[in-house]
Amino acid sequence: MKILISADMEGATGVTCPDDVLPGGPGWERMRPLFTDEVNAAVEGLHRGGAREIIVNDAHWSMRNLMPERFEWPATVISGRHKDLSMMEGVRGADAVVFLGYHAGAGLEGVLAHTYLANTITGVWLDGVRASEGRLNAALAAEFGVPVIMVTGDDKTIEDAKGYAPKAVGIAVKDYISRYSAACRTPKWAIRAIRKGAAEAVALAGRRDPVEAGPHRIEVEFDAEHLAGAVTVIPGVEREGERRIAFELPTMYEAIRCFKAVTTIASAAMEEQYG
């Protein structure tokens, strides 16, 4: 039984503002151990549930946030950029995936809600449905026959997950108050809940038949007109309006990689703050 943990940081308990997740800052340094301890709790729970091989993919920002020296249970940690499947590196050949520390999508209520880019993207739609990173990644996992068995984050994240992984165990480690505030569970509470949830979630693991639901259409809406123009240099990416673009590709593997290219170019085209 091989299980992947895709570990993002915004959904960890205690995290409520950008400084908590921006590498190098004091907030990030303070939250790194808390984030790592939640991942370690998931690893422990998965082992207790019967998993024998666990891969942890550091999926946040620089993808060098976890502190492997704090791990108390065996796991392989994928650290650093750039990876073929980005947040989902390691999903090939896995029997299940856990989304840990996830968050709501751009344009929705949720602590630090976004989809790939912090503020520049105001909405993403996958096949006509508003999409968080969780929904995008779950669609990719399904294409490889890998089920999502557990999701952790704020309460809005767990609500979102019911739309793309209704059978998954959901652990809310904090409740949304505003984009930059939350009612946070204590780290000890979060660790116990994640450990218990992960042990139970193993029962849901097991390869499925690959879902061939393509072609997939992704639409992206930006907060500035020039960004929509900038990303149309990518073949197949077309303008759908003043601030919206869209593209369609045969598989989710191709679609998620194109989406990554769109966000990379858009981030490079963002203007410096002024005014």
Beta strands, then each sheet from edge to edge (+ up, - down):
strand 1: 2-7
strand 2: 53-58
strand 3: 76-78
strand 4: 96-102
strand 5: 121-126
strand 6: 129-130
strand 7: 148-154
strand 8: 169-178
strand 9: 181-184
strand 10: 216-222
strand 11: 238-239
strand 12: 244-249
sheet 1: 3+ 2+ 1+ 4+ 7+ 8+ 9-
sheet 2: 6+ 5- 10+ 12- 11+
end
